[in-house]
């Protein structure tokens, strides 16, 4: 029973997080990148607000800065960076590049958190970077062209994830996972709400009719499952299995994103496949040897 639950959660997480990029794409049909990012954080913040109220006293005073940094780097900034990048990149390519997160988690750990780098891990890092570089030169038509600078936004987002994971691992390991995630959103969520109401045209766009509400629905699904519940499912998976097994979701997310892109009519070639294999292979080498 436990094994079936573990595999069920793993596949569910792969589907949820792999589908995030097509949901962002749907949201961008009406709302700007800033609005999509702010909505994602604001909705997740409101969903986890009851949990944050319950757990806020569980956070020691000396840990508040670390919790804020995990919310800002692990949720707030990536939400905006991914949305901005998807204005210029296919959702499937963004999903593939998201696979760099474990690579940058390792790099950040080595550079800033005193991790020891082994030669096989270096080989994995180089494989992952070569895959991302190959994708950065592929045009929307599938042919090689000029470097696409918006790839750097995805790299920045995955670097943010890398810092967030390392901060949690070093400074917040003893705190409950739900406390960290809910209070982190409590600290950054109001910023997103204020930006949404005072710095965007979100309210007026909601008057566009059914199209606006449909786009808002996609973002709501993204925030509910991809940002809020996804974390709860992942924490459950880690508890009933192991971090190694749970991290296997990294290999499945790009595949789900790729399938969504193909279903949505995005043009993908063997070059995209090569880039994905290099990134996934790099993650495997860096984490298994």
DRENPARO-407838 format. One record per residue (C-alpha): residue number from 1; residue in three letters; chain; x, y, z. Coordinates in pm, 1 decimal, decimal comma. Layout:
// residues N
resi/resn/chain/x/y/z
NUM/ALA/A/X/Y/Z
...
// end
This chain:
// residues 289
resi/resn/chain/x/y/z
1/UNK/A/0,0/0,0/0,0
2/UNK/A/279,1/243,3/93,6
3/UNK/A/463,3/165,7/-232,4
4/UNK/A/150,0/231,0/-437,3
5/UNK/A/92,7/558,3/-252,4
6/UNK/A/453,4/662,9/-313,8
7/UNK/A/434,0/598,0/-687,1
8/UNK/A/92,6/761,2/-703,1
9/UNK/A/222,9/1077,7/-537,2
10/UNK/A/532,2/1078,4/-758,1
11/UNK/A/328,6/1060,1/-1079,0
12/UNK/A/76,7/1313,1/-946,3
13/UNK/A/354,2/1561,4/-865,5
14/UNK/A/513,1/1510,3/-1206,5
15/UNK/A/178,2/1584,8/-1371,0
16/UNK/A/107,5/1888,8/-1150,4
17/UNK/A/448,0/2051,6/-1181,9
18/UNK/A/494,0/1946,9/-1543,2
19/UNK/A/159,4/2109,9/-1625,2
20/UNK/A/254,0/2439,3/-1458,8
21/UNK/A/409,0/2579,9/-1773,4
22/UNK/A/108,1/2529,0/-1998,4
23/UNK/A/-108,6/2687,1/-1725,5
24/UNK/A/122,0/2991,1/-1720,3
25/UNK/A/87,5/3009,2/-2097,7
26/UNK/A/-291,7/3009,2/-2070,5
27/UNK/A/-282,9/3281,5/-1806,6
28/UNK/A/-63,6/3497,9/-2029,2
29/UNK/A/-336,1/3499,2/-2295,2
30/UNK/A/-505,2/3780,5/-2099,5
31/UNK/A/-280,4/3888,6/-1814,4
32/UNK/A/71,7/4029,9/-1821,1
33/UNK/A/370,7/3841,0/-1685,0
34/UNK/A/368,4/4056,0/-1372,1
35/UNK/A/-0,5/3990,8/-1317,0
36/UNK/A/38,4/3615,4/-1364,3
37/UNK/A/329,3/3603,5/-1118,5
38/UNK/A/150,6/3816,7/-859,5
39/UNK/A/-173,8/3620,5/-893,1
40/UNK/A/9,7/3291,8/-846,4
41/UNK/A/167,3/3409,1/-521,3
42/UNK/A/-140,9/3594,1/-394,5
43/UNK/A/-375,2/3297,5/-442,9
44/UNK/A/-130,1/3050,7/-285,6
45/UNK/A/-82,0/3293,8/5,3
46/UNK/A/-457,2/3311,2/69,7
47/UNK/A/-493,6/2933,6/44,9
48/UNK/A/-221,2/2870,2/304,0
49/UNK/A/-312,5/3166,5/526,3
50/UNK/A/-499,5/2949,2/781,9
51/UNK/A/-195,1/2721,9/811,4
52/UNK/A/32,4/3023,8/845,7
53/UNK/A/-177,8/3163,1/1130,9
54/UNK/A/-152,6/2828,1/1310,6
55/UNK/A/223,4/2787,5/1256,2
56/UNK/A/349,9/3145,3/1278,7
57/UNK/A/447,7/3106,9/1645,0
58/UNK/A/652,7/2797,8/1559,4
59/UNK/A/909,3/3014,5/1377,9
60/UNK/A/1187,5/3135,1/1613,8
61/UNK/A/1271,7/3504,3/1586,6
62/UNK/A/1621,8/3432,0/1456,5
63/UNK/A/1475,7/3225,3/1169,5
64/UNK/A/1240,5/3486,0/1024,4
65/UNK/A/1494,9/3621,8/777,6
66/UNK/A/1567,3/3272,4/649,2
67/UNK/A/1196,2/3198,5/610,8
68/UNK/A/1148,8/3524,9/422,5
69/UNK/A/1437,9/3440,4/191,8
70/UNK/A/1287,9/3100,5/112,0
71/UNK/A/958,5/3267,8/26,2
72/UNK/A/1120,9/3540,7/-180,4
73/UNK/A/1372,5/3320,2/-362,4
74/UNK/A/1175,7/2996,6/-368,4
75/UNK/A/834,8/3136,7/-462,9
76/UNK/A/808,5/3510,3/-529,5
77/UNK/A/1089,2/3579,7/-777,1
78/UNK/A/1057,4/3253,5/-977,5
79/UNK/A/683,7/3313,8/-1028,3
80/UNK/A/760,6/3640,6/-1207,0
81/UNK/A/1069,2/3513,1/-1391,0
82/UNK/A/893,4/3207,1/-1534,2
83/UNK/A/595,3/3412,2/-1648,7
84/UNK/A/818,1/3672,0/-1815,7
85/UNK/A/1027,0/3406,9/-1990,9
86/UNK/A/718,3/3231,9/-2125,9
87/UNK/A/624,4/3541,9/-2318,5
88/UNK/A/921,0/3462,0/-2542,9
89/UNK/A/980,5/3086,3/-2501,4
90/UNK/A/763,7/2778,9/-2565,5
91/UNK/A/615,6/2636,3/-2246,1
92/UNK/A/774,3/2298,3/-2319,3
93/UNK/A/1123,6/2449,4/-2341,8
94/UNK/A/1069,6/2633,8/-2013,5
95/UNK/A/962,0/2305,9/-1854,4
96/UNK/A/1274,4/2133,0/-1980,5
97/UNK/A/1498,7/2411,9/-1851,6
98/UNK/A/1331,9/2389,6/-1511,5
99/UNK/A/1520,0/2060,1/-1485,4
100/UNK/A/1831,6/2265,9/-1412,5
101/UNK/A/1707,9/2323,6/-1056,7
102/UNK/A/1899,1/2028,4/-900,5
103/UNK/A/2211,1/2130,9/-1093,6
104/UNK/A/2201,0/2486,7/-958,8
105/UNK/A/2111,7/2358,5/-612,2
106/UNK/A/2441,3/2169,5/-618,9
107/UNK/A/2635,5/2465,1/-764,0
108/UNK/A/2498,6/2706,6/-502,2
109/UNK/A/2574,9/2450,9/-230,8
110/UNK/A/2936,0/2425,4/-344,5
111/UNK/A/2989,6/2801,0/-384,9
112/UNK/A/2807,4/2930,4/-77,1
113/UNK/A/2729,1/2641,9/160,7
114/UNK/A/3059,9/2452,6/177,5
115/UNK/A/2947,1/2146,5/-17,4
116/UNK/A/3222,9/1917,6/-142,7
117/UNK/A/3217,5/1874,2/-521,2
118/UNK/A/3308,3/1534,4/-665,9
119/UNK/A/3436,1/1481,4/-1016,8
120/UNK/A/3123,5/1297,4/-1128,9
121/UNK/A/2910,2/1581,4/-999,1
122/UNK/A/3117,8/1823,4/-1205,2
123/UNK/A/3052,4/1606,7/-1510,6
124/UNK/A/2679,5/1621,4/-1437,8
125/UNK/A/2690,4/1999,8/-1402,8
126/UNK/A/2867,5/2035,0/-1735,8
127/UNK/A/2613,9/1804,8/-1903,1
128/UNK/A/2323,9/2007,4/-1766,9
129/UNK/A/2475,1/2337,5/-1876,1
130/UNK/A/2550,5/2204,1/-2223,2
131/UNK/A/2185,7/2100,4/-2255,3
132/UNK/A/2061,9/2444,9/-2155,5
133/UNK/A/2304,9/2612,1/-2394,8
134/UNK/A/2185,8/2394,4/-2682,0
135/UNK/A/1826,1/2496,1/-2612,1
136/UNK/A/1919,5/2864,3/-2595,6
137/UNK/A/2026,7/2862,6/-2961,7
138/UNK/A/1713,3/2697,7/-3102,2
139/UNK/A/1460,8/2927,7/-3270,4
140/UNK/A/1084,1/2883,2/-3241,4
141/UNK/A/1097,6/2721,2/-3587,9
142/UNK/A/1327,0/2450,5/-3450,0
143/UNK/A/1636,0/2570,6/-3637,8
144/UNK/A/1957,4/2697,9/-3485,6
145/UNK/A/1978,4/3074,6/-3464,2
146/UNK/A/2091,3/3353,9/-3233,1
147/UNK/A/2120,0/3316,3/-2857,6
148/UNK/A/1785,3/3366,9/-2682,4
149/UNK/A/1854,6/3588,2/-2377,5
150/UNK/A/1524,6/3496,3/-2211,6
151/UNK/A/1681,5/3159,7/-2130,0
152/UNK/A/1871,2/3355,3/-1864,3
153/UNK/A/1545,4/3431,4/-1682,1
154/UNK/A/1485,6/3058,7/-1637,1
155/UNK/A/1845,1/3013,6/-1523,8
156/UNK/A/1793,1/3292,9/-1269,4
157/UNK/A/1473,5/3127,5/-1143,8
158/UNK/A/1644,2/2790,9/-1096,4
159/UNK/A/1934,5/2962,2/-917,8
160/UNK/A/1677,2/3116,7/-683,5
161/UNK/A/1537,6/2769,2/-620,7
162/UNK/A/1891,2/2650,0/-550,3
163/UNK/A/1943,2/2913,6/-282,8
164/UNK/A/1603,2/2844,2/-127,8
165/UNK/A/1664,2/2469,4/-99,7
166/UNK/A/2006,7/2521,5/54,1
167/UNK/A/1876,8/2777,3/302,9
168/UNK/A/1608,4/2533,7/414,2
169/UNK/A/1860,3/2251,7/438,2
170/UNK/A/2107,7/2448,0/646,9
171/UNK/A/1895,9/2679,4/862,6
172/UNK/A/1537,1/2549,8/870,8
173/UNK/A/1570,9/2172,4/870,9
174/UNK/A/1428,2/2139,9/1221,2
175/UNK/A/1105,3/2327,3/1142,0
176/UNK/A/786,6/2163,6/1005,2
177/UNK/A/762,7/2186,1/626,9
178/UNK/A/410,3/2330,4/631,1
179/UNK/A/521,3/2597,3/877,0
180/UNK/A/807,0/2702,9/648,7
181/UNK/A/600,6/2714,9/329,6
182/UNK/A/290,5/2881,7/477,6
183/UNK/A/477,3/3146,8/678,1
184/UNK/A/709,5/3213,5/383,5
185/UNK/A/402,4/3292,4/170,5
186/UNK/A/262,3/3497,3/459,4
187/UNK/A/570,2/3719,8/436,9
188/UNK/A/577,5/3765,0/58,6
189/UNK/A/208,5/3724,8/-26,8
190/UNK/A/101,4/4076,9/80,8
191/UNK/A/368,8/4221,8/-148,8
192/UNK/A/212,8/4036,8/-441,7
193/UNK/A/-137,9/4150,6/-344,7
194/UNK/A/-32,8/4516,2/-319,4
195/UNK/A/151,7/4500,5/-650,1
196/UNK/A/-147,5/4334,2/-814,9
197/UNK/A/-396,6/4595,3/-692,7
198/UNK/A/-183,0/4909,3/-713,7
199/UNK/A/73,2/4838,7/-985,8
200/UNK/A/-119,9/4648,8/-1253,2
201/UNK/A/-435,8/4668,2/-1462,3
202/UNK/A/-566,0/4340,9/-1317,7
203/UNK/A/-901,4/4478,3/-1193,9
204/UNK/A/-990,9/4627,5/-1532,3
205/UNK/A/-889,5/4310,9/-1717,1
206/UNK/A/-1129,5/4108,4/-1504,0
207/UNK/A/-1406,2/4299,9/-1685,2
208/UNK/A/-1303,5/4156,9/-2023,1
209/UNK/A/-1562,2/3881,2/-1990,1
210/UNK/A/-1536,0/3505,9/-2005,0
211/UNK/A/-1185,9/3505,0/-2155,1
212/UNK/A/-1045,2/3687,0/-1851,1
213/UNK/A/-1218,5/3457,1/-1605,4
214/UNK/A/-1102,7/3147,8/-1791,7
215/UNK/A/-743,1/3274,8/-1784,0
216/UNK/A/-783,5/3356,2/-1414,4
217/UNK/A/-912,8/3002,9/-1361,4
218/UNK/A/-596,8/2857,2/-1515,0
219/UNK/A/-383,6/3071,0/-1285,0
220/UNK/A/-596,3/2964,8/-989,1
221/UNK/A/-534,0/2598,8/-1074,4
222/UNK/A/-162,0/2676,4/-1104,4
223/UNK/A/-150,4/2848,3/-764,4
224/UNK/A/-364,8/2587,2/-590,2
225/UNK/A/-191,4/2275,9/-713,7
226/UNK/A/147,7/2390,2/-844,9
227/UNK/A/236,3/2624,1/-557,9
228/UNK/A/28,8/2530,8/-252,1
229/UNK/A/-80,5/2165,3/-263,0
230/UNK/A/222,1/2052,4/-465,6
231/UNK/A/447,3/2134,6/-172,9
232/UNK/A/223,5/1941,6/67,7
233/UNK/A/226,7/1637,0/-162,1
234/UNK/A/604,0/1656,1/-201,2
235/UNK/A/661,6/1673,9/174,9
236/UNK/A/435,1/1371,0/220,0
237/UNK/A/631,3/1182,5/-45,6
238/UNK/A/962,1/1257,7/128,0
239/UNK/A/825,4/1134,5/461,1
240/UNK/A/694,8/799,2/331,9
241/UNK/A/994,3/727,8/105,1
242/UNK/A/1322,8/916,9/90,4
243/UNK/A/1463,7/1241,3/-54,1
244/UNK/A/1632,3/1036,2/-329,3
245/UNK/A/1306,1/876,7/-441,0
246/UNK/A/1116,9/1206,8/-415,1
247/UNK/A/1379,1/1386,0/-625,2
248/UNK/A/1298,6/1146,1/-909,9
249/UNK/A/1013,2/1380,9/-997,9
250/UNK/A/1282,6/1603,3/-1151,7
251/UNK/A/1323,1/1356,5/-1437,5
252/UNK/A/951,1/1336,3/-1511,9
253/UNK/A/857,8/1706,8/-1508,7
254/UNK/A/1032,1/1790,3/-1841,2
255/UNK/A/860,5/1495,2/-2009,5
256/UNK/A/515,5/1612,3/-1897,7
257/UNK/A/593,3/1969,4/-2005,8
258/UNK/A/714,7/1840,5/-2342,5
259/UNK/A/395,7/1639,2/-2397,0
260/UNK/A/180,4/1942,0/-2313,9
261/UNK/A/380,1/2152,9/-2559,2
262/UNK/A/334,0/1900,0/-2839,5
263/UNK/A/-39,1/1875,7/-2763,4
264/UNK/A/-60,8/2254,0/-2781,2
265/UNK/A/100,8/2266,6/-3124,0
266/UNK/A/446,8/2388,7/-3023,3
267/UNK/A/717,5/2303,8/-3276,6
268/UNK/A/974,1/2074,1/-3121,2
269/UNK/A/1261,5/1898,0/-3294,9
270/UNK/A/1529,7/1643,0/-3217,0
271/UNK/A/1745,1/1935,6/-3099,5
272/UNK/A/1497,1/2002,3/-2819,5
273/UNK/A/1505,7/1633,4/-2734,0
274/UNK/A/1883,9/1639,2/-2723,9
275/UNK/A/1883,1/1937,3/-2489,0
276/UNK/A/1634,5/1765,4/-2259,6
277/UNK/A/1837,9/1443,9/-2251,2
278/UNK/A/2154,7/1635,2/-2162,9
279/UNK/A/1981,8/1821,2/-1879,2
280/UNK/A/1808,0/1512,6/-1737,3
281/UNK/A/2127,0/1309,8/-1781,2
282/UNK/A/2327,0/1578,9/-1605,4
283/UNK/A/2087,1/1578,6/-1311,4
284/UNK/A/2113,1/1200,4/-1290,2
285/UNK/A/2495,1/1197,6/-1296,6
286/UNK/A/2526,3/1485,5/-1048,6
287/UNK/A/2294,1/1324,0/-795,8
288/UNK/A/2360,0/951,7/-833,7
289/UNK/A/2737,8/915,7/-834,3
// end
